[in-house]
Amino acid sequence: MPKAKTPRTNLPNKQVITMPEAGSVPIRRSASPDKLTTMDLEGQIRQRAYEIYEQRGRTPGRETDDWFQAEREVHAGSHQQQRA
């Protein structure tokens, strides 16, 4: 008959790492207010793409075109702001 295993009592303490709750970690902004971070740009692109979608009458099927147009517009606007 096999010998019964005894539970180990000398196991090292394992630390459990959990993910932070949404919104509990501050978003790092760029040091200069006129320089946009990637998250700022993405938010502006998303907003502009939605505006384009609304201007088209909210018809589906051209989301990618809307996004690319919004990217061009937002990037053109951010370059103009940095030059001024």
Helices and strands as residue ranges (DSSP letters): H 38-55, H 63-83
